[in-house]
Amino acid sequence: MADRTQGKAALQEMVADRASELLTGTEPVYLILERGNYERFKMFVGIEGHITGEVKNPQSPRKSLLIVSNVESPAKAAAPR
């Protein structure tokens, strides 16, 4: 069990690593992340996923919630590229 009162950076790294592990797995997963966290994880850890939904926060766009999955939404998969 991680000590959540100390080592914020270590805890964030652990969360990012686990999210990356889930998103590269074969089982369908859906994660809910703040936009700012998703962008940071994507830049530093290389998390890749499909954004399947968003709940916008007009007061703080980086705090908007994203639904990120390893499954591409059917509508996006069918759209011409």
C-alpha positions in Angstrom: 0.0 0.0 0.0 1.4 3.4 -0.9 1.6 6.2 1.7 -0.6 8.8 0.1 0.5 11.5 2.5 4.0 11.6 1.2 5.6 11.4 -2.2 3.0 12.9 -4.5 5.3 12.6 -7.5 5.9 8.9 -6.8 2.1 8.3 -6.4 1.4 10.1 -9.7 4.0 8.0 -11.5 2.5 4.8 -10.1 -1.0 5.9 -11.3 0.4 6.8 -14.8 2.2 3.5 -15.1 -0.9 1.6 -14.1 -3.1 3.6 -16.5 -0.6 2.9 -19.3 -0.6 -0.8 -18.5 -4.4 -0.9 -18.6 -4.7 1.1 -21.8 -2.2 -1.2 -23.6 -3.9 -4.4 -22.4 -6.3 -6.5 -24.3 -9.3 -6.1 -22.0 -11.5 -3.1 -22.7 -11.0 -0.4 -20.1 -12.4 3.1 -19.5 -10.5 5.6 -17.3 -11.8 9.0 -16.1 -9.0 11.5 -15.9 -8.7 15.3 -15.6 -7.6 16.8 -18.9 -4.5 18.2 -17.3 -3.5 14.8 -15.9 -4.1 13.1 -19.2 -2.0 15.6 -21.1 0.8 15.3 -18.5 0.7 11.5 -18.5 0.7 11.5 -22.3 3.7 13.8 -22.5 5.8 12.1 -19.8 4.7 8.5 -19.8 3.5 8.1 -23.3 0.0 7.1 -22.4 -2.1 6.5 -25.6 -5.8 6.1 -25.6 -9.0 7.1 -27.4 -10.9 10.0 -25.8 -14.5 8.7 -25.9 -16.1 11.5 -23.9 -15.6 14.7 -22.1 -17.3 16.6 -19.2 -16.3 20.2 -19.7 -15.5 22.5 -16.8 -16.0 26.1 -18.0 -14.2 27.6 -15.1 -11.1 25.5 -15.5 -10.7 23.7 -18.8 -7.7 21.6 -17.6 -10.0 20.2 -14.9 -12.5 19.0 -17.5 -12.9 15.2 -17.2 -12.0 12.9 -20.0 -13.1 9.3 -20.6 -10.2 7.6 -22.1 -10.3 4.0 -23.4 -8.3 1.4 -25.3 -11.4 0.8 -27.4 -12.1 3.2 -30.2 -15.7 4.4 -30.3 -17.7 2.8 -33.1 -18.7 6.2 -34.5 -15.0 7.3 -34.8 -13.9 3.9 -36.1 -16.5 4.2 -38.9 -15.7 7.8 -39.8 -13.6 8.3 -43.0 -10.1 9.5 -42.3 
